[in-house]
């Protein structure tokens, strides 16, 4: 549903929250992903510094290598914290926008309905109706002033329409006085909390510059530091081929782009033990790999090594020999997308429960240490789980699926339990979020974002300020890379 544009009805000269929460959430994912990559580099740097074979073999250059490298773990740790701070801020801000936007929209639309009723019941032109609806404290005088403009005639307007109009104007005024100031205060609080988090992250990033700047042993680039500590350039070329004189950070940051087989090269470069460690200790990895949708195209499942994964994937694709009844690849997620869009079954059945079941199976495989998933298998599973979850969260445009689930309580309960079970696994939470983030009270098993918290529930310790109707709301800032 399109958002309203006539914000003047709320004494606002613009949309109080024009941001797209989905876009903010995407930015949050990107910042968290980059933070994870920097943290991987930090861990590798620490391991390199502690490798006795390397430092012992290089002799004096080995000590110079160690000394030159010393600031970088701290710098990379600070950078990780800064990027995570921004990612967290974007995620929180996105959630607050999701909560506040519907409340602003509802209030605006309700007041606009009252405005339309004033014109219709009073037979008034738009300027006169606007004058009435926007000046409730001068209602009696304004009614007398506009009576002669009514198509009903002045006498009939005052005798039959005035009381109706009075009720419409008072209703609109009550809506604005009862909720508007609270919503604007909450909006200002959310903006300020976000801006404060950006400020804190920037302050952290500035420490990186202070930690390494200048010349010689205080230089920022690794080659200059190595030489200043007495290291031989030839030895450096042996340790880091082609990297002498290169900024060390630039040389170490992992490339998030997919390799020739669709799998990020840095993920393939890790050992099985390292991948298992990061998968179990950093749930964001599942969300990151799930964003690589390379494998989810086509009408047949991709080749995978794990028999368990192959069995689960069979239910996400068209059966061999079958013809798709819908446009596109005919996959399970595509069928669900079509049903949510049109309210019409695909192939004579609804697919929402099956999509949830396959999604749950995929998330459990991702966290099962005995599933035997290869790096490519992990990408496939996370990608398909992500695609199914995006479909499940799609807008039920006709309301048909929600009603079908309400009419079948057992099916609705099964859907809710399946989705909550998927969210109970680490990878499920990374891809879907925590079950506590959603409202499950609709009785149809479908998750939805909860209503906005009551006034004063945003306990972030920040004063929302006194912004009166018509006052300027903070602008969403441009996000620039920290380093």
C-alpha positions as CSV (number, residue, x, y, z in Angstrom):
1,X,0.0,0.0,0.0
2,X,1.3,3.4,-1.0
3,X,2.2,5.8,1.8
4,X,0.3,9.1,2.2
5,X,1.7,12.3,0.8
6,X,-0.6,15.0,2.3
7,X,1.3,15.5,5.5
8,X,-0.1,19.0,6.0
9,X,-3.1,17.4,7.7
10,X,-0.7,16.6,10.6
11,X,0.9,20.0,10.5
12,X,4.0,18.5,8.9
13,X,5.6,19.9,5.7
14,X,7.0,16.5,4.7
15,X,7.1,12.8,5.3
16,X,8.4,12.4,8.9
17,X,10.0,9.0,8.1
18,X,10.7,8.7,4.4
19,X,13.4,6.0,4.8
20,X,12.9,2.5,3.4
21,X,13.4,0.1,6.3
22,X,14.3,-2.8,4.0
23,X,17.1,-0.7,2.5
24,X,18.4,0.2,5.9
25,X,18.3,-3.4,6.9
26,X,20.3,-4.2,3.8
27,X,22.9,-1.6,4.7
28,X,23.0,-3.1,8.2
29,X,23.8,-6.5,6.7
30,X,26.5,-5.0,4.5
31,X,28.2,-3.3,7.4
32,X,28.0,-6.4,9.6
33,X,29.4,-8.4,6.8
34,X,32.3,-6.1,6.3
35,X,33.0,-6.1,10.1
36,X,33.1,-9.9,10.0
37,X,35.6,-9.8,7.1
38,X,37.8,-7.4,8.9
39,X,37.6,-9.5,12.0
40,X,38.7,-12.6,10.0
41,X,41.7,-10.6,8.8
42,X,42.5,-9.6,12.4
43,X,42.5,-13.2,13.4
44,X,44.8,-14.1,10.5
45,X,47.1,-11.3,11.4
46,X,47.5,-12.5,15.0
47,X,48.2,-16.0,13.7
48,X,50.8,-14.7,11.3
49,X,52.6,-12.8,14.1
50,X,52.7,-15.9,16.2
51,X,54.1,-18.3,13.6
52,X,57.5,-19.3,14.9
53,X,58.5,-20.9,11.6
54,X,58.1,-17.7,9.7
55,X,59.7,-15.3,12.2
56,X,62.5,-17.8,13.0
57,X,63.3,-18.3,9.3
58,X,63.6,-14.6,8.5
59,X,65.9,-13.8,11.4
60,X,66.3,-10.0,11.8
61,X,63.7,-9.4,9.1
62,X,61.4,-11.7,11.2
63,X,61.7,-9.4,14.2
64,X,61.1,-6.4,11.9
65,X,58.1,-8.2,10.4
66,X,56.7,-8.7,13.9
67,X,57.4,-5.1,15.0
68,X,55.9,-3.6,11.9
69,X,52.8,-5.8,12.2
70,X,52.2,-5.1,15.9
71,X,49.7,-2.2,15.5
72,X,47.5,-3.9,13.0
73,X,45.5,-6.4,15.1
74,X,44.4,-3.5,17.4
75,X,43.6,-1.3,14.4
76,X,41.6,-4.0,12.7
77,X,39.8,-4.8,16.0
78,X,38.9,-1.1,16.3
79,X,37.7,-1.1,12.7
80,X,35.6,-4.2,13.4
81,X,33.9,-2.6,16.4
82,X,33.2,0.6,14.4
83,X,31.6,-1.2,11.5
84,X,29.5,-3.3,13.9
85,X,28.4,-0.2,15.7
86,X,27.0,1.2,12.5
87,X,25.5,-2.1,11.5
88,X,23.7,-2.3,14.8
89,X,22.5,1.3,14.6
90,X,21.1,0.7,11.1
91,X,19.3,-2.4,12.2
92,X,17.8,-0.7,15.3
93,X,16.8,2.3,13.3
94,X,15.2,0.1,10.6
95,X,13.1,-1.7,13.2
96,X,11.9,1.6,14.7
97,X,10.9,2.9,11.3
98,X,8.9,-0.3,10.7
99,X,7.0,0.4,13.9
100,X,6.5,4.2,13.5
101,X,5.7,4.5,9.8
102,X,2.4,2.6,10.0
103,X,1.3,4.8,13.0
104,X,2.1,8.0,11.1
105,X,0.3,6.7,8.0
106,X,-2.8,5.6,9.9
107,X,-3.1,8.9,11.7
108,X,-2.6,10.8,8.4
109,X,-5.2,8.7,6.5
110,X,-7.7,8.9,9.3
111,X,-7.4,12.7,9.4
112,X,-7.7,12.9,5.6
113,X,-10.9,10.8,5.8
114,X,-12.3,13.4,8.2
115,X,-11.2,16.2,5.7
116,X,-13.0,14.4,2.9
117,X,-16.1,14.0,5.1
118,X,-16.1,17.8,5.9
119,X,-16.2,18.5,2.1
120,X,-18.8,15.9,1.4
121,X,-21.2,16.6,4.3
122,X,-20.8,20.4,4.1
123,X,-20.8,20.8,0.3
124,X,-17.7,22.8,0.7
125,X,-14.7,23.5,-1.6
126,X,-11.3,22.2,-0.5
127,X,-9.9,25.6,0.7
128,X,-12.8,26.0,3.1
129,X,-12.7,22.4,4.3
130,X,-8.9,22.8,4.9
131,X,-9.5,26.0,6.9
132,X,-12.0,24.2,9.1
133,X,-10.0,21.0,9.7
134,X,-6.8,22.9,10.5
135,X,-8.3,25.5,12.9
136,X,-10.3,23.5,15.4
137,X,-9.9,26.3,18.0
138,X,-11.8,28.7,15.7
139,X,-14.4,26.3,14.7
140,X,-17.6,28.2,15.4
141,X,-16.4,31.4,13.7
142,X,-15.1,29.5,10.7
143,X,-18.3,27.7,10.3
144,X,-20.2,31.0,10.1
145,X,-17.6,32.4,7.7
146,X,-17.8,29.5,5.1
147,X,-21.5,28.9,5.3
148,X,-22.2,31.0,2.3
149,X,-19.8,29.0,0.2
150,X,-21.6,25.7,0.7
151,X,-23.5,24.1,-2.2
152,X,-26.2,23.3,0.3
153,X,-27.0,26.9,0.9
154,X,-26.1,28.9,4.0
155,X,-29.3,28.1,6.0
156,X,-29.3,24.4,5.3
157,X,-25.5,24.2,5.9
158,X,-25.9,25.7,9.4
159,X,-29.0,23.8,10.3
160,X,-28.1,20.3,9.0
161,X,-24.4,20.0,8.3
162,X,-22.7,22.1,10.9
163,X,-22.9,19.5,13.7
164,X,-21.6,16.7,11.4
165,X,-18.6,19.0,10.4
166,X,-18.0,19.9,14.0
167,X,-17.7,16.2,14.9
168,X,-15.3,15.5,12.0
169,X,-13.0,18.5,12.9
170,X,-13.0,17.5,16.6
171,X,-12.2,13.9,15.8
172,X,-9.2,15.0,13.7
173,X,-8.0,17.3,16.4
174,X,-8.3,14.6,19.0
175,X,-6.2,12.2,16.8
176,X,-3.5,14.8,16.4
177,X,-3.4,16.0,20.0
178,X,-3.5,12.5,21.4
179,X,-0.8,10.8,19.3
180,X,1.1,13.1,17.1
181,X,3.4,14.7,19.6
182,X,4.3,11.3,21.0
183,X,5.1,9.9,17.6
184,X,7.3,12.9,16.7
185,X,9.1,12.6,20.0
186,X,9.7,8.9,19.4
187,X,10.9,9.7,15.8
188,X,13.3,12.3,17.1
189,X,14.6,9.8,19.7
190,X,15.2,7.2,17.1
191,X,17.1,9.7,14.8
192,X,19.2,10.9,17.7
193,X,20.1,7.4,18.9
194,X,21.1,6.6,15.3
195,X,23.2,9.7,14.9
196,X,24.9,9.2,18.3
197,X,25.8,5.7,17.2
198,X,27.3,7.0,14.0
199,X,29.3,9.6,16.0
200,X,30.6,6.9,18.4
201,X,31.6,4.7,15.4
202,X,33.4,7.6,13.8
203,X,35.2,8.4,17.0
204,X,36.4,4.8,17.1
205,X,37.6,5.0,13.5
206,X,39.6,8.1,14.3
207,X,41.7,6.0,16.7
208,X,42.9,4.0,13.7
209,X,44.5,7.1,12.2
210,X,46.1,8.0,15.5
211,X,47.5,4.5,15.9
212,X,49.4,4.6,12.6
213,X,50.4,7.8,11.0
214,X,53.5,9.7,10.0
215,X,56.8,8.3,8.8
216,X,59.2,5.5,9.6
217,X,58.0,3.2,12.4
218,X,54.9,5.4,12.7
219,X,53.9,5.0,9.1
220,X,50.6,3.6,8.1
221,X,51.7,1.4,5.3
222,X,53.4,-1.9,6.2
223,X,56.3,-1.7,3.7
224,X,57.6,1.6,5.2
225,X,57.3,0.3,8.8
226,X,59.1,-3.0,7.9
227,X,62.0,-1.1,6.4
228,X,62.2,1.3,9.3
229,X,62.5,-1.6,11.7
230,X,65.5,-3.0,9.8
231,X,63.7,-5.5,7.6
232,X,65.2,-6.5,4.2
233,X,62.9,-5.8,1.3
234,X,63.9,-9.1,-0.4
235,X,62.6,-11.0,2.7
236,X,59.4,-9.1,2.7
237,X,58.8,-10.1,-0.9
238,X,59.2,-13.8,0.1
239,X,56.6,-13.5,2.9
240,X,54.1,-11.3,1.1
241,X,54.7,-11.8,-2.7
242,X,54.0,-8.6,-4.6
243,X,53.0,-6.7,-1.5
244,X,56.2,-4.8,-0.7
245,X,55.3,-1.1,-0.3
246,X,51.6,-1.9,-0.4
247,X,49.2,-0.8,2.3
248,X,49.0,-3.9,4.5
249,X,45.3,-3.4,5.2
250,X,44.4,-3.2,1.5
251,X,46.5,-6.3,0.9
252,X,44.7,-8.3,3.6
253,X,41.0,-7.4,3.5
254,X,39.1,-10.4,2.1
255,X,37.3,-10.0,-1.2
256,X,33.5,-10.6,-0.6
257,X,32.9,-11.3,-4.3
258,X,32.0,-14.8,-5.4
259,X,34.7,-16.9,-7.1
260,X,34.2,-18.7,-10.4
261,X,31.9,-21.3,-8.9
262,X,29.7,-18.7,-7.0
263,X,31.4,-19.3,-3.7
264,X,33.4,-16.4,-2.1
265,X,37.1,-17.2,-2.5
266,X,37.8,-16.3,1.2
267,X,35.3,-19.0,2.3
268,X,37.0,-21.6,0.2
269,X,40.4,-20.6,1.5
270,X,39.5,-21.6,5.1
271,X,40.1,-25.1,6.4
272,X,37.2,-27.3,7.3
273,X,37.9,-26.6,11.0
274,X,38.0,-22.8,10.5
275,X,34.7,-22.8,8.6
276,X,33.1,-24.9,11.3
277,X,34.4,-22.5,13.9
278,X,33.2,-19.4,12.2
279,X,29.8,-21.0,11.4
280,X,29.2,-22.0,15.0
281,X,30.6,-18.8,16.7
282,X,29.4,-16.1,14.2
283,X,25.8,-16.6,13.1
284,X,26.1,-13.7,10.7
285,X,28.1,-16.0,8.4
286,X,24.9,-17.8,7.5
287,X,23.2,-14.5,6.6
288,X,26.2,-13.4,4.6
289,X,26.4,-16.7,2.6
290,X,22.6,-16.7,2.1
291,X,22.9,-13.4,0.2
292,X,24.8,-15.2,-2.5
293,X,21.8,-16.3,-4.6
294,X,24.0,-17.8,-7.4
295,X,22.6,-21.3,-6.9
296,X,18.9,-20.7,-6.6
297,X,18.1,-20.1,-10.3
298,X,16.8,-22.8,-12.7
299,X,14.2,-25.5,-12.6
300,X,16.5,-28.3,-11.3
301,X,18.5,-28.5,-8.0
302,X,22.2,-27.7,-8.2
303,X,24.7,-30.5,-7.7
304,X,25.6,-30.9,-4.1
305,X,27.8,-33.3,-2.2
306,X,25.6,-33.9,0.9
307,X,22.9,-36.6,0.3
308,X,20.9,-35.0,3.2
309,X,20.9,-31.6,1.4
310,X,20.0,-33.2,-1.9
311,X,16.9,-34.8,-0.3
312,X,15.8,-31.5,1.2
313,X,16.4,-29.5,-2.0
314,X,14.2,-31.9,-4.1
315,X,11.1,-30.3,-2.5
316,X,12.2,-26.8,-3.5
317,X,12.3,-27.5,-7.3
318,X,10.0,-28.8,-10.0
319,X,9.7,-32.5,-10.1
320,X,11.5,-34.1,-13.1
321,X,9.1,-34.2,-16.1
322,X,6.6,-31.7,-14.6
323,X,5.7,-28.5,-16.3
324,X,5.5,-25.2,-14.4
325,X,2.1,-23.7,-14.2
326,X,3.4,-20.2,-13.4
327,X,5.8,-17.8,-15.0
328,X,9.5,-18.1,-14.0
329,X,11.4,-21.1,-12.8
330,X,8.5,-22.8,-11.1
331,X,10.4,-23.3,-7.8
332,X,8.6,-23.6,-4.5
333,X,9.4,-20.0,-3.6
334,X,8.1,-18.8,-7.0
335,X,4.9,-20.7,-6.5
336,X,4.5,-19.1,-3.0
337,X,5.2,-15.6,-4.5
338,X,2.5,-16.2,-7.1
339,X,-0.1,-17.3,-4.5
340,X,0.7,-14.3,-2.2
341,X,0.3,-12.0,-5.2
342,X,-2.8,-13.4,-6.7
343,X,-4.6,-15.4,-4.0
344,X,-4.8,-18.4,-6.4
345,X,-3.4,-21.8,-5.7
346,X,-0.6,-23.2,-7.9
347,X,-1.3,-26.8,-8.9
348,X,-4.4,-27.0,-6.8
349,X,-2.7,-26.6,-3.4
350,X,-1.2,-23.9,-1.1
351,X,2.6,-23.9,-0.6
352,X,3.1,-21.8,2.5
353,X,3.5,-24.8,4.9
354,X,5.8,-26.6,2.5
355,X,8.0,-23.6,2.1
356,X,8.3,-23.3,5.9
357,X,9.1,-27.0,6.2
358,X,11.9,-26.9,3.5
359,X,13.3,-23.7,5.1
360,X,13.4,-25.4,8.5
361,X,15.1,-28.4,7.1
362,X,17.8,-26.2,5.5
363,X,18.6,-24.2,8.6
364,X,19.0,-27.4,10.7
365,X,21.3,-28.9,8.1
366,X,23.4,-25.8,8.2
367,X,24.0,-26.2,11.9
368,X,24.3,-30.0,12.0
369,X,28.1,-30.8,12.3
370,X,27.3,-34.3,10.9
371,X,25.5,-33.0,7.7
372,X,28.7,-33.2,5.6
373,X,28.1,-29.9,3.9
374,X,31.0,-28.7,1.7
375,X,31.6,-24.9,1.4
376,X,29.5,-25.0,-1.9
377,X,26.8,-27.0,-0.1
378,X,26.7,-24.4,2.6
379,X,26.2,-21.6,0.1
380,X,23.4,-23.6,-1.7
381,X,21.6,-24.3,1.6
382,X,21.9,-20.7,2.9
383,X,20.9,-19.3,-0.4
384,X,17.7,-21.4,-0.8
385,X,16.8,-20.8,2.9
386,X,17.1,-17.0,2.3
387,X,15.0,-17.2,-0.8
388,X,12.3,-19.1,0.9
389,X,12.2,-16.8,3.9
390,X,11.9,-13.7,1.7
391,X,8.9,-15.4,0.0
392,X,7.3,-16.3,3.3
393,X,7.6,-12.7,4.4
394,X,6.0,-11.5,1.1
395,X,2.8,-9.4,1.2
396,X,-0.4,-11.4,1.1
397,X,-2.0,-8.9,-1.3
398,X,-5.5,-10.4,-1.3
399,X,-5.5,-11.7,2.2
400,X,-6.5,-15.2,0.9
401,X,-3.6,-17.1,2.4
402,X,-4.1,-15.5,5.8
403,X,-7.8,-16.4,5.7
404,X,-7.1,-19.9,4.6
405,X,-4.8,-20.4,7.6
406,X,-7.3,-18.9,10.0
407,X,-9.9,-21.3,8.6
408,X,-7.5,-24.2,9.2
409,X,-6.1,-23.7,12.8
410,X,-4.1,-26.9,12.7
411,X,-2.3,-25.8,9.6
412,X,-1.7,-22.3,11.1
413,X,-0.3,-23.9,14.3
414,X,2.0,-26.2,12.3
415,X,3.2,-23.2,10.3
416,X,4.0,-21.1,13.4
417,X,5.8,-24.0,15.1
418,X,7.8,-24.8,12.0
419,X,9.0,-21.3,11.6
420,X,9.8,-20.9,15.3
421,X,11.7,-24.1,15.2
422,X,13.8,-22.9,12.3
423,X,14.5,-19.7,14.2
424,X,15.8,-21.7,17.1
425,X,18.9,-22.7,15.2
426,X,21.9,-20.3,14.9
427,X,21.7,-20.2,11.1
428,X,18.0,-19.8,11.2
429,X,18.3,-16.8,13.5
430,X,20.9,-15.3,11.2
431,X,18.7,-15.6,8.1
432,X,15.2,-15.1,9.7
433,X,15.8,-13.2,12.9
434,X,14.7,-14.1,16.4
435,X,11.1,-15.3,17.0
436,X,10.8,-12.6,19.7
437,X,11.2,-9.9,17.0
438,X,7.8,-10.9,15.5
439,X,4.2,-10.7,16.5
440,X,2.5,-14.2,16.3
441,X,-0.9,-13.2,17.6
442,X,-2.8,-12.9,14.3
443,X,-3.9,-16.6,14.6
444,X,-2.7,-17.5,11.1
445,X,0.8,-18.7,11.9
446,X,2.4,-16.0,9.9
447,X,5.0,-13.7,11.6
448,X,4.5,-10.0,11.4
449,X,6.4,-7.1,12.9
450,X,5.0,-6.1,16.4
451,X,3.1,-2.9,17.0
452,X,5.1,0.2,18.1
453,X,6.0,0.3,21.8
454,X,4.0,2.6,24.0
455,X,5.3,6.1,24.8
456,X,8.5,6.0,26.8
457,X,9.3,2.4,26.0
458,X,12.4,3.4,23.9
459,X,14.9,3.0,26.7
460,X,18.0,4.2,25.1
461,X,18.7,7.0,27.6
462,X,18.4,9.7,25.0
463,X,16.2,12.7,25.3
464,X,13.9,12.9,22.3
465,X,13.7,16.7,22.5
466,X,10.7,19.0,22.1
467,X,9.7,19.1,18.4
468,X,6.3,20.7,18.0
469,X,4.0,20.1,15.1
470,X,5.5,21.7,12.0
471,X,9.0,21.5,13.4
472,X,11.9,20.1,11.4
473,X,12.7,16.4,11.9
474,X,16.4,15.3,11.6
475,X,17.5,14.3,8.2
476,X,18.9,10.8,7.5
477,X,22.7,11.3,7.2
478,X,24.9,10.1,4.3
479,X,26.9,7.0,5.3
480,X,30.5,7.2,4.3
481,X,33.1,4.4,4.8
482,X,35.0,4.8,8.0
483,X,38.4,3.8,6.7
